[in-house]
Amino acid sequence: MTRLDLPLSTSAQVVAVQREIQPRIAAVRNDRQLSPEVAATQLVALAQEATTKLTALIGVRGVEGYRQYGGGWLQQLQQPRPANAKAKGR
């Protein structure tokens, strides 16, 4: 936050976004009823939502830096669902 000249209180807001989105990521990844395509679509939507919220807080430059230096959970949204999590009966 210091590099971006943002108040340190902004970090709490960034963490709040993470805490809001991460359980939803887990829910999509663990829902065995979803086809891989539907799961991927939902993860893309979550990535867009997270990016929009974070950009409003810390700006585009901030989001890029955050992805590199602490936003590993955002990278999870780019990874496919594990093979053992495929939809039942497919």
ABEGO torsion letter per residue (X at the ends): XAAAGBBAAAAAAAAAAAAAAAAAAAAAAABAABBAAAAAAAAAAAAAAAAAAAAAAAEAAAAAAAAAAGAAAAAAAABBBBAAABBBGX
